[in-house]
């Protein structure tokens, strides 16, 4: 390894250590008696000092040495940690980071003047004590173990150490053995004990560092592989060649596993970003004269490195803004009956294929009246808009360019350019920002961002003969209205709506929004079926009417050209399996273009207290028909997928009907037969397509064949048992009709005893293969 590679390795390791130092110093300030944290900080500074001395970085070595001396006194309990010492040590970390940055770009330490910093570090030490100790030169761990367990005297260890300092190349244990002071077995035992008591191995011991550019190149190649996979699958389905179909399915499985593996290499926990925030909160709080503690929940939440880098700036500003604007001064908090110490909570979690981030403070909250006044003064809104604007939109005014409620400009805020940049940068990566606040109680900023921007699952739809892709992150459900279905589409104040489970769903016609011609949507609704894609944008639901709903597929997102960059209804493009291009629809952009937010009532839970109270007991159910007229239901949580399979694909294993499904053999259970009904679906030659409810457990799937799938409803279940019937948990009134609730695990166990138990007992490697095939 040449010197350049050594310096690069030193820089990478030092950057990681400095990020950890920021966090550990802030934690140590809260608990100065934490000897383990202090020892870790000391070891880190000592390592940096030793390495930069070897590489010839004199200035960096001098600063690190001064900090090490101060830490040595803290570790030996000759000093007590104070805020001044913590600030000086954090300044030391900043100085080291800046010099490392210069070394990274130019190979030199830069023209820094650290005279004041060095004087401060020296002044904070007791002048009567020595700065360094010769004991550091003795490998005390091995020596202490040998003195304790092998009877070696301190004089013998000191003599061996002096021989090493005089140029003896032998190790300490070898010298002691040659002198007869210790046996070889004693030294081996001491080394084993030392190894077991070391600091636990870091993640670097089981991992390697890979350049991000190399990962990006691999990710691009995987994207092309996914496109090729999609083309092969489409071609295989058009041919009647079972061998080629099997090969294409194998390719599909391998591609999915490669894609998941590469995606995993790009995923990082958000804790890597959050580790810098305790330092940020401390610095801003000290500068503002406030006392603020920070709590972080969900640090293990992972997202793509590209997304992580994109939200670093916005999150940092939100945290600084919460401390500066949100949390009050200690004396003001005491007057308001609060703890003088403000509390900031960062929370991250996965939901609906997205990462949700929340920044909450228990401060004064947003003053809606003051925000209206400031927006009027700055000409950002008109007086008429101010009167008609609901509170939620008032709070979102803080994201407008040039808006600020600060009375004076500080080094933290007040210029009105921060929150605007936050919203802009988050929306660039397909995310959303929302603010909720209660006066005197606090504010919560919610940020929703996608997991990754490279390969996403999407629903393909057709309109006017063109295909479009809708990311599943915005998708809630699909509806198909038959021509004779009643009630159908209605109008409310000239706007089309549909009554979905008691709520009015605003409808947008894709052909009209994109100004397309030749669409089936332009025909009278009474003469055709209507396909509705229910989407969510900015926390509000709306239906998008399209000509056809095709299928779901993983798509590779490609950026739009400069000609379409201003078209807010599209977020990108993708290449389909047949080589044609499909545009990716942006649900938020379509809703904004249609001014949907201005004419749609807010159905959010916080504005529907009665609905929220009753919704707590609602249970989603899948309704279906068994036999000729038996209505039954299954809890939606037990439904993995809904499929329609051709009866000609049904085969038999023994006496049981089965079907090849996602790389495994899936047994079929005819619900009508199990319940002793007269009509059997699987064996009826008049039935061409079988309606199948897929139930999955422990990596294996079972298909429940039903007569017809009716609906998905939310019901407050109150079960009644009229008479004991095998396979039935009870009966309830659903949609004003008596409905039986099916005992799915019970009928599966009755039809195939031990089916899932056998899966659990299989070797782990075999289970993993089945899970991979099932999730392909």
Secondary structure, 3 states (H helix, E strand, C coil): CCHHHHHHHHHHHHHHHHHHHHHHHHHHHHCCCCHHHHHHHHHHHHHHHHHHHHHCCHHHHHHHHHHHHHHHHHHCCCCCCCHHHHHHHHHHHHHHHHHHHHHHHHCCCCCCCCHHHHHHHHHCCCCCCCCCCHHHHCCHHHHHHHHHHCCCCHHHHHHHHHHHHCCCCCCHHHHHHHCCCCCHHHHHHHHHHHHHCCCCCCHHHHCCCCCHHHHHHHHHHHHHHHHHHHHHHHHHHHCCCHHHHHHHHHHHHHHHHHHHHHHHHHEEECHHHHCCHHHHHHHHHHHHCCCEEEEEECCCCEEEHHHHHHHHHHHHHHHHHHHHHHCCCHHHHHHCCCCCCEEEEEEEEEECCEEEEEEEECCCCCCHHHHHHHHHHCCCCCHHHHHHCCHHHHHHHHHCCCCCCCCCCCCCCCCCCHHHHHHHHHHHCCCEEEEEEECCCEEEEEEEEECCCCEEEEEEEEECCEEEEEEHHHEEEEEEECCCCCCCCEEECCEEEEEECCEEEEEEEHHHHCCCCCCHHHCCHHHCCEEEEEEEECCEEEEEEECEEEEEEEEECECCCCCCCCCCCEEEEEECCCCCEEEEECHHHHHHHCCHHHHCCCCCHHHCHHHHHHHCCCEEEEEEEECCCEEEEEEHHHCCEEEEEEHHHCEEECCEEEEEECCEEEEEEEHHHHCCCCCCCCCCCCCCEEEEEEEEECCEEEEEEECEEEEEEEECCCCECCCCCCCEEEEEEECCEEEEEECHHHHHHHHCCCHHHHHHHCCHHHHHHHHHHHCC
